[in-house]
């Protein structure tokens, strides 16, 4: 049975609205494996916690998620939530208690979706979290917020180890000189043999950034049937590929933690523009950020670890003529919730 079908039945069971045939299907699914039973208990725990949010505005949902992850094997093996996100907005968790739990749990809590016909697997990192996974060849991958990685279940019969990235990821590649590792993005391929590096290739961004920690990588692009090498990186080098102009620019005045710190729970700014700060905070805290043009000249240097969004905004406000307003998430007509929105403006002179 497909995940969506069984999750729909599980969702209905919590509301005690199952038909006799659906109850029979659920009973068969539960009895087929202990893993299914553990998943069901995890879902039920989340559901019960979500219902309490109707009358409580300040509940630690992360504690519920941690307990659920301990019950479900998939979470223990491949998933983690960064400690910076200790609390999840009540409005998001409330989504589970109004009948939309099955789809939300499937898509946003990061279960891998395996296509057994093609032999490929796709893993998604929920907005506001990071996901770590181990590939068939021993390569470790950290996926950043809102990112997706598609890869073969096994590299055994392949001449190369090719994965497809949308978003941002850090790779610690297992060395294999006979089988190169290739990260395919929308605009460029990154070829390696064994190395550690970061690739940021979000669809909405105007550039792709590659930061090399150790080893060697080359940036390649296939044009008219031929593979053309665009750049070669050595350790501690960072380059940006402008998607529109196709030009590659080295990044010199930087700290490597700006590009790799996120996998360790850090957000590092080093002379970054307010636009860059807004983009990264938006992904990190899963919020929409609007910046007044008058703030465009300000740059920030800071290291963020475990701070709430409000604490970060307070810090930025104290070090610049900036103030902020947070607009809470709203329930849409289709019963989904909008993102929280942050508006950054200049302080009014008294």
TORKOL-4160 file (C-alpha; in steps of 0.2 Angstrom, whole numbers, padded with zeros to 4 digits, m for minus):
350
<pt num="1" X="0000" Y="0000" Z="0000"/>
<pt num="2" X="0006" Y="0018" Z="m0004"/>
<pt num="3" X="0012" Y="0029" Z="0010"/>
<pt num="4" X="m0002" Y="0042" Z="0006"/>
<pt num="5" X="m0016" Y="0029" Z="0007"/>
<pt num="6" X="m0011" Y="0022" Z="0023"/>
<pt num="7" X="m0007" Y="0039" Z="0031"/>
<pt num="8" X="m0025" Y="0044" Z="0026"/>
<pt num="9" X="m0032" Y="0029" Z="0035"/>
<pt num="10" X="m0021" Y="0033" Z="0050"/>
<pt num="11" X="m0027" Y="0051" Z="0050"/>
<pt num="12" X="m0045" Y="0045" Z="0050"/>
<pt num="13" X="m0042" Y="0032" Z="0064"/>
<pt num="14" X="m0038" Y="0046" Z="0076"/>
<pt num="15" X="m0055" Y="0054" Z="0073"/>
<pt num="16" X="m0063" Y="0037" Z="0074"/>
<pt num="17" X="m0071" Y="0039" Z="0057"/>
<pt num="18" X="m0065" Y="0023" Z="0049"/>
<pt num="19" X="m0076" Y="0012" Z="0039"/>
<pt num="20" X="m0076" Y="m0007" Z="0042"/>
<pt num="21" X="m0065" Y="m0010" Z="0026"/>
<pt num="22" X="m0053" Y="0004" Z="0031"/>
<pt num="23" X="m0051" Y="m0004" Z="0049"/>
<pt num="24" X="m0047" Y="m0020" Z="0041"/>
<pt num="25" X="m0034" Y="m0013" Z="0030"/>
<pt num="26" X="m0026" Y="m0004" Z="0045"/>
<pt num="27" X="m0026" Y="m0019" Z="0056"/>
<pt num="28" X="m0017" Y="m0029" Z="0042"/>
<pt num="29" X="m0004" Y="m0015" Z="0040"/>
<pt num="30" X="m0001" Y="m0014" Z="0059"/>
<pt num="31" X="0001" Y="m0033" Z="0060"/>
<pt num="32" X="0013" Y="m0034" Z="0046"/>
<pt num="33" X="0028" Y="m0027" Z="0055"/>
<pt num="34" X="0034" Y="m0020" Z="0072"/>
<pt num="35" X="0040" Y="m0005" Z="0062"/>
<pt num="36" X="0023" Y="m0001" Z="0057"/>
<pt num="37" X="0017" Y="m0002" Z="0074"/>
<pt num="38" X="0031" Y="0010" Z="0080"/>
<pt num="39" X="0026" Y="0022" Z="0066"/>
<pt num="40" X="0008" Y="0022" Z="0071"/>
<pt num="41" X="0012" Y="0026" Z="0089"/>
<pt num="42" X="0023" Y="0040" Z="0084"/>
<pt num="43" X="0009" Y="0048" Z="0073"/>
<pt num="44" X="m0003" Y="0046" Z="0087"/>
<pt num="45" X="0008" Y="0054" Z="0100"/>
<pt num="46" X="0010" Y="0069" Z="0088"/>
<pt num="47" X="m0008" Y="0070" Z="0085"/>
<pt num="48" X="m0012" Y="0070" Z="0104"/>
<pt num="49" X="0001" Y="0084" Z="0107"/>
<pt num="50" X="m0006" Y="0094" Z="0092"/>
<pt num="51" X="m0024" Y="0093" Z="0100"/>
<pt num="52" X="m0018" Y="0101" Z="0116"/>
<pt num="53" X="m0012" Y="0117" Z="0106"/>
<pt num="54" X="m0030" Y="0122" Z="0104"/>
<pt num="55" X="m0030" Y="0128" Z="0122"/>
<pt num="56" X="m0011" Y="0132" Z="0125"/>
<pt num="57" X="m0001" Y="0144" Z="0115"/>
<pt num="58" X="0016" Y="0140" Z="0122"/>
<pt num="59" X="0019" Y="0121" Z="0121"/>
<pt num="60" X="0036" Y="0113" Z="0118"/>
<pt num="61" X="0032" Y="0103" Z="0102"/>
<pt num="62" X="0050" Y="0098" Z="0100"/>
<pt num="63" X="0049" Y="0087" Z="0115"/>
<pt num="64" X="0035" Y="0078" Z="0106"/>
<pt num="65" X="0045" Y="0076" Z="0090"/>
<pt num="66" X="0060" Y="0070" Z="0099"/>
<pt num="67" X="0050" Y="0056" Z="0108"/>
<pt num="68" X="0042" Y="0052" Z="0091"/>
<pt num="69" X="0059" Y="0051" Z="0083"/>
<pt num="70" X="0065" Y="0039" Z="0096"/>
<pt num="71" X="0050" Y="0028" Z="0092"/>
<pt num="72" X="0052" Y="0028" Z="0073"/>
<pt num="73" X="0068" Y="0019" Z="0065"/>
<pt num="74" X="0068" Y="0031" Z="0050"/>
<pt num="75" X="0071" Y="0046" Z="0061"/>
<pt num="76" X="0085" Y="0038" Z="0072"/>
<pt num="77" X="0095" Y="0032" Z="0057"/>
<pt num="78" X="0093" Y="0047" Z="0045"/>
<pt num="79" X="0085" Y="0062" Z="0053"/>
<pt num="80" X="0089" Y="0076" Z="0065"/>
<pt num="81" X="0082" Y="0093" Z="0070"/>
<pt num="82" X="0094" Y="0107" Z="0074"/>
<pt num="83" X="0094" Y="0113" Z="0092"/>
<pt num="84" X="0091" Y="0131" Z="0086"/>
<pt num="85" X="0073" Y="0126" Z="0083"/>
<pt num="86" X="0068" Y="0121" Z="0100"/>
<pt num="87" X="0050" Y="0127" Z="0098"/>
<pt num="88" X="0039" Y="0125" Z="0083"/>
<pt num="89" X="0025" Y="0138" Z="0081"/>
<pt num="90" X="0008" Y="0132" Z="0088"/>
<pt num="91" X="0000" Y="0136" Z="0072"/>
<pt num="92" X="0010" Y="0124" Z="0062"/>
<pt num="93" X="0007" Y="0110" Z="0074"/>
<pt num="94" X="m0011" Y="0114" Z="0075"/>
<pt num="95" X="m0011" Y="0108" Z="0057"/>
<pt num="96" X="m0011" Y="0091" Z="0063"/>
<pt num="97" X="m0026" Y="0092" Z="0073"/>
<pt num="98" X="m0038" Y="0098" Z="0060"/>
<pt num="99" X="m0037" Y="0084" Z="0048"/>
<pt num="100" X="m0022" Y="0087" Z="0038"/>
<pt num="101" X="m0009" Y="0077" Z="0048"/>
<pt num="102" X="m0006" Y="0063" Z="0035"/>
<pt num="103" X="0000" Y="0074" Z="0021"/>
<pt num="104" X="0010" Y="0085" Z="0033"/>
<pt num="105" X="0019" Y="0071" Z="0042"/>
<pt num="106" X="0023" Y="0063" Z="0025"/>
<pt num="107" X="0030" Y="0078" Z="0016"/>
<pt num="108" X="0037" Y="0090" Z="0029"/>
<pt num="109" X="0044" Y="0078" Z="0042"/>
<pt num="110" X="0056" Y="0071" Z="0030"/>
<pt num="111" X="0052" Y="0053" Z="0026"/>
<pt num="112" X="0062" Y="0047" Z="0011"/>
<pt num="113" X="0052" Y="0042" Z="m0004"/>
<pt num="114" X="0059" Y="0027" Z="m0013"/>
<pt num="115" X="0055" Y="0022" Z="m0031"/>
<pt num="116" X="0058" Y="0004" Z="m0032"/>
<pt num="117" X="0055" Y="0003" Z="m0050"/>
<pt num="118" X="0069" Y="0015" Z="m0055"/>
<pt num="119" X="0080" Y="0012" Z="m0041"/>
<pt num="120" X="0081" Y="0030" Z="m0035"/>
<pt num="121" X="0078" Y="0038" Z="m0019"/>
<pt num="122" X="0073" Y="0056" Z="m0014"/>
<pt num="123" X="0076" Y="0064" Z="0003"/>
<pt num="124" X="0069" Y="0081" Z="0007"/>
<pt num="125" X="0074" Y="0092" Z="0022"/>
<pt num="126" X="0059" Y="0100" Z="0030"/>
<pt num="127" X="0059" Y="0119" Z="0030"/>
<pt num="128" X="0068" Y="0125" Z="0046"/>
<pt num="129" X="0078" Y="0109" Z="0049"/>
<pt num="130" X="0093" Y="0099" Z="0043"/>
<pt num="131" X="0094" Y="0081" Z="0037"/>
<pt num="132" X="0109" Y="0069" Z="0038"/>
<pt num="133" X="0110" Y="0054" Z="0027"/>
<pt num="134" X="0122" Y="0040" Z="0022"/>
<pt num="135" X="0123" Y="0035" Z="0004"/>
<pt num="136" X="0127" Y="0017" Z="m0002"/>
<pt num="137" X="0145" Y="0021" Z="m0005"/>
<pt num="138" X="0148" Y="0027" Z="0013"/>
<pt num="139" X="0147" Y="0046" Z="0008"/>
<pt num="140" X="0139" Y="0057" Z="0021"/>
<pt num="141" X="0127" Y="0071" Z="0016"/>
<pt num="142" X="0120" Y="0085" Z="0026"/>
<pt num="143" X="0104" Y="0093" Z="0018"/>
<pt num="144" X="0100" Y="0111" Z="0023"/>
<pt num="145" X="0082" Y="0118" Z="0025"/>
<pt num="146" X="0071" Y="0116" Z="0010"/>
<pt num="147" X="0083" Y="0105" Z="0000"/>
<pt num="148" X="0081" Y="0089" Z="m0009"/>
<pt num="149" X="0093" Y="0076" Z="m0015"/>
<pt num="150" X="0090" Y="0062" Z="m0027"/>
<pt num="151" X="0102" Y="0048" Z="m0029"/>
<pt num="152" X="0103" Y="0029" Z="m0034"/>
<pt num="153" X="0099" Y="0016" Z="m0020"/>
<pt num="154" X="0115" Y="0008" Z="m0025"/>
<pt num="155" X="0130" Y="0014" Z="m0035"/>
<pt num="156" X="0136" Y="m0004" Z="m0038"/>
<pt num="157" X="0132" Y="m0005" Z="m0057"/>
<pt num="158" X="0136" Y="0013" Z="m0061"/>
<pt num="159" X="0152" Y="0020" Z="m0069"/>
<pt num="160" X="0150" Y="0036" Z="m0059"/>
<pt num="161" X="0141" Y="0041" Z="m0042"/>
<pt num="162" X="0129" Y="0055" Z="m0048"/>
<pt num="163" X="0117" Y="0063" Z="m0037"/>
<pt num="164" X="0105" Y="0078" Z="m0040"/>
<pt num="165" X="0104" Y="0092" Z="m0028"/>
<pt num="166" X="0091" Y="0106" Z="m0027"/>
<pt num="167" X="0095" Y="0117" Z="m0012"/>
<pt num="168" X="0110" Y="0116" Z="m0001"/>
<pt num="169" X="0121" Y="0101" Z="0005"/>
<pt num="170" X="0137" Y="0097" Z="0013"/>
<pt num="171" X="0146" Y="0082" Z="0006"/>
<pt num="172" X="0159" Y="0071" Z="0014"/>
<pt num="173" X="0163" Y="0060" Z="0000"/>
<pt num="174" X="0170" Y="0042" Z="0002"/>
<pt num="175" X="0186" Y="0041" Z="m0009"/>
<pt num="176" X="0185" Y="0030" Z="m0025"/>
<pt num="177" X="0197" Y="0035" Z="m0039"/>
<pt num="178" X="0188" Y="0023" Z="m0051"/>
<pt num="179" X="0171" Y="0030" Z="m0049"/>
<pt num="180" X="0170" Y="0049" Z="m0048"/>
<pt num="181" X="0156" Y="0057" Z="m0037"/>
<pt num="182" X="0146" Y="0070" Z="m0046"/>
<pt num="183" X="0134" Y="0083" Z="m0039"/>
<pt num="184" X="0122" Y="0089" Z="m0052"/>
<pt num="185" X="0113" Y="0105" Z="m0050"/>
<pt num="186" X="0102" Y="0115" Z="m0062"/>
<pt num="187" X="0117" Y="0125" Z="m0069"/>
<pt num="188" X="0133" Y="0116" Z="m0066"/>
<pt num="189" X="0140" Y="0099" Z="m0061"/>
<pt num="190" X="0153" Y="0097" Z="m0047"/>
<pt num="191" X="0165" Y="0082" Z="m0049"/>
<pt num="192" X="0175" Y="0075" Z="m0035"/>
<pt num="193" X="0184" Y="0059" Z="m0031"/>
<pt num="194" X="0185" Y="0060" Z="m0012"/>
<pt num="195" X="0183" Y="0077" Z="m0003"/>
<pt num="196" X="0173" Y="0088" Z="0009"/>
<pt num="197" X="0163" Y="0102" Z="0001"/>
<pt num="198" X="0147" Y="0113" Z="0002"/>
<pt num="199" X="0136" Y="0117" Z="m0013"/>
<pt num="200" X="0122" Y="0130" Z="m0012"/>
<pt num="201" X="0110" Y="0129" Z="m0027"/>
<pt num="202" X="0093" Y="0135" Z="m0022"/>
<pt num="203" X="0081" Y="0137" Z="m0036"/>
<pt num="204" X="0076" Y="0155" Z="m0031"/>
<pt num="205" X="0094" Y="0161" Z="m0029"/>
<pt num="206" X="0103" Y="0170" Z="m0042"/>
<pt num="207" X="0120" Y="0161" Z="m0040"/>
<pt num="208" X="0127" Y="0144" Z="m0035"/>
<pt num="209" X="0141" Y="0143" Z="m0022"/>
<pt num="210" X="0153" Y="0130" Z="m0020"/>
<pt num="211" X="0165" Y="0130" Z="m0005"/>
<pt num="212" X="0179" Y="0117" Z="m0004"/>
<pt num="213" X="0185" Y="0111" Z="0013"/>
<pt num="214" X="0198" Y="0098" Z="0008"/>
<pt num="215" X="0202" Y="0088" Z="m0008"/>
<pt num="216" X="0199" Y="0095" Z="m0025"/>
<pt num="217" X="0183" Y="0098" Z="m0035"/>
<pt num="218" X="0180" Y="0104" Z="m0053"/>
<pt num="219" X="0165" Y="0113" Z="m0059"/>
<pt num="220" X="0159" Y="0107" Z="m0076"/>
<pt num="221" X="0145" Y="0110" Z="m0089"/>
<pt num="222" X="0140" Y="0100" Z="m0104"/>
<pt num="223" X="0138" Y="0111" Z="m0119"/>
<pt num="224" X="0134" Y="0104" Z="m0137"/>
<pt num="225" X="0138" Y="0086" Z="m0131"/>
<pt num="226" X="0155" Y="0090" Z="m0123"/>
<pt num="227" X="0159" Y="0092" Z="m0105"/>
<pt num="228" X="0168" Y="0109" Z="m0102"/>
<pt num="229" X="0178" Y="0113" Z="m0086"/>
<pt num="230" X="0173" Y="0129" Z="m0079"/>
<pt num="231" X="0184" Y="0130" Z="m0063"/>
<pt num="232" X="0195" Y="0120" Z="m0052"/>
<pt num="233" X="0195" Y="0123" Z="m0033"/>
<pt num="234" X="0208" Y="0119" Z="m0020"/>
<pt num="235" X="0205" Y="0118" Z="m0001"/>
<pt num="236" X="0198" Y="0134" Z="0007"/>
<pt num="237" X="0192" Y="0141" Z="m0009"/>
<pt num="238" X="0175" Y="0147" Z="m0013"/>
<pt num="239" X="0167" Y="0152" Z="m0030"/>
<pt num="240" X="0150" Y="0159" Z="m0035"/>
<pt num="241" X="0142" Y="0155" Z="m0052"/>
<pt num="242" X="0131" Y="0169" Z="m0058"/>
<pt num="243" X="0116" Y="0159" Z="m0066"/>
<pt num="244" X="0112" Y="0173" Z="m0078"/>
<pt num="245" X="0129" Y="0179" Z="m0084"/>
<pt num="246" X="0137" Y="0161" Z="m0082"/>
<pt num="247" X="0152" Y="0170" Z="m0075"/>
<pt num="248" X="0162" Y="0162" Z="m0060"/>
<pt num="249" X="0168" Y="0174" Z="m0047"/>
<pt num="250" X="0180" Y="0168" Z="m0033"/>
<pt num="251" X="0175" Y="0173" Z="m0015"/>
<pt num="252" X="0190" Y="0180" Z="m0006"/>
<pt num="253" X="0185" Y="0190" Z="0010"/>
<pt num="254" X="0176" Y="0176" Z="0019"/>
<pt num="255" X="0177" Y="0163" Z="0032"/>
<pt num="256" X="0173" Y="0145" Z="0028"/>
<pt num="257" X="0161" Y="0143" Z="0042"/>
<pt num="258" X="0150" Y="0156" Z="0033"/>
<pt num="259" X="0146" Y="0141" Z="0020"/>
<pt num="260" X="0148" Y="0126" Z="0031"/>
<pt num="261" X="0143" Y="0131" Z="0049"/>
<pt num="262" X="0125" Y="0127" Z="0046"/>
<pt num="263" X="0128" Y="0108" Z="0047"/>
<pt num="264" X="0134" Y="0111" Z="0065"/>
<pt num="265" X="0120" Y="0122" Z="0070"/>
<pt num="266" X="0128" Y="0138" Z="0066"/>
<pt num="267" X="0123" Y="0153" Z="0055"/>
<pt num="268" X="0139" Y="0164" Z="0052"/>
<pt num="269" X="0139" Y="0181" Z="0044"/>
<pt num="270" X="0155" Y="0189" Z="0040"/>
<pt num="271" X="0153" Y="0206" Z="0032"/>
<pt num="272" X="0137" Y="0200" Z="0023"/>
<pt num="273" X="0124" Y="0212" Z="0016"/>
<pt num="274" X="0107" Y="0214" Z="0024"/>
<pt num="275" X="0100" Y="0205" Z="0009"/>
<pt num="276" X="0111" Y="0190" Z="0011"/>
<pt num="277" X="0107" Y="0190" Z="0030"/>
<pt num="278" X="0088" Y="0191" Z="0026"/>
<pt num="279" X="0089" Y="0176" Z="0014"/>
<pt num="280" X="0098" Y="0165" Z="0026"/>
<pt num="281" X="0088" Y="0169" Z="0041"/>
<pt num="282" X="0072" Y="0166" Z="0030"/>
<pt num="283" X="0078" Y="0148" Z="0026"/>
<pt num="284" X="0085" Y="0145" Z="0044"/>
<pt num="285" X="0069" Y="0150" Z="0053"/>
<pt num="286" X="0057" Y="0146" Z="0039"/>
<pt num="287" X="0050" Y="0164" Z="0038"/>
<pt num="288" X="0047" Y="0177" Z="0024"/>
<pt num="289" X="0059" Y="0192" Z="0026"/>
<pt num="290" X="0055" Y="0209" Z="0018"/>
<pt num="291" X="0069" Y="0222" Z="0019"/>
<pt num="292" X="0067" Y="0241" Z="0016"/>
<pt num="293" X="0079" Y="0247" Z="0002"/>
<pt num="294" X="0086" Y="0260" Z="0014"/>
<pt num="295" X="0095" Y="0246" Z="0024"/>
<pt num="296" X="0104" Y="0240" Z="0008"/>
<pt num="297" X="0121" Y="0247" Z="0013"/>
<pt num="298" X="0122" Y="0239" Z="0030"/>
<pt num="299" X="0133" Y="0223" Z="0032"/>
<pt num="300" X="0134" Y="0212" Z="0047"/>
<pt num="301" X="0146" Y="0200" Z="0056"/>
<pt num="302" X="0139" Y="0188" Z="0068"/>
<pt num="303" X="0139" Y="0170" Z="0074"/>
<pt num="304" X="0121" Y="0163" Z="0078"/>
<pt num="305" X="0119" Y="0147" Z="0088"/>
<pt num="306" X="0103" Y="0141" Z="0097"/>
<pt num="307" X="0096" Y="0159" Z="0097"/>
<pt num="308" X="0078" Y="0162" Z="0093"/>
<pt num="309" X="0072" Y="0172" Z="0078"/>
<pt num="310" X="0067" Y="0186" Z="0090"/>
<pt num="311" X="0084" Y="0186" Z="0099"/>
<pt num="312" X="0093" Y="0187" Z="0082"/>
<pt num="313" X="0083" Y="0202" Z="0076"/>
<pt num="314" X="0086" Y="0210" Z="0093"/>
<pt num="315" X="0104" Y="0208" Z="0090"/>
<pt num="316" X="0104" Y="0215" Z="0073"/>
<pt num="317" X="0093" Y="0230" Z="0079"/>
<pt num="318" X="0105" Y="0234" Z="0093"/>
<pt num="319" X="0120" Y="0235" Z="0080"/>
<pt num="320" X="0111" Y="0245" Z="0066"/>
<pt num="321" X="0098" Y="0258" Z="0063"/>
<pt num="322" X="0086" Y="0244" Z="0060"/>
<pt num="323" X="0069" Y="0238" Z="0068"/>
<pt num="324" X="0058" Y="0224" Z="0064"/>
<pt num="325" X="0040" Y="0218" Z="0065"/>
<pt num="326" X="0035" Y="0200" Z="0065"/>
<pt num="327" X="0018" Y="0195" Z="0057"/>
<pt num="328" X="0011" Y="0179" Z="0064"/>
<pt num="329" X="0006" Y="0164" Z="0052"/>
<pt num="330" X="m0012" Y="0164" Z="0046"/>
<pt num="331" X="m0024" Y="0150" Z="0042"/>
<pt num="332" X="m0028" Y="0151" Z="0024"/>
<pt num="333" X="m0044" Y="0146" Z="0015"/>
<pt num="334" X="m0037" Y="0129" Z="0010"/>
<pt num="335" X="m0033" Y="0125" Z="0028"/>
<pt num="336" X="m0015" Y="0127" Z="0026"/>
<pt num="337" X="m0004" Y="0140" Z="0036"/>
<pt num="338" X="0006" Y="0154" Z="0028"/>
<pt num="339" X="0024" Y="0158" Z="0034"/>
<pt num="340" X="0027" Y="0170" Z="0047"/>
<pt num="341" X="0033" Y="0186" Z="0040"/>
<pt num="342" X="0047" Y="0198" Z="0046"/>
<pt num="343" X="0048" Y="0216" Z="0040"/>
<pt num="344" X="0064" Y="0225" Z="0042"/>
<pt num="345" X="0064" Y="0244" Z="0042"/>
<pt num="346" X="0075" Y="0259" Z="0047"/>
<pt num="347" X="0072" Y="0266" Z="0064"/>
<pt num="348" X="0062" Y="0282" Z="0065"/>
<pt num="349" X="0071" Y="0297" Z="0071"/>
<pt num="350" X="0064" Y="0305" Z="0087"/>
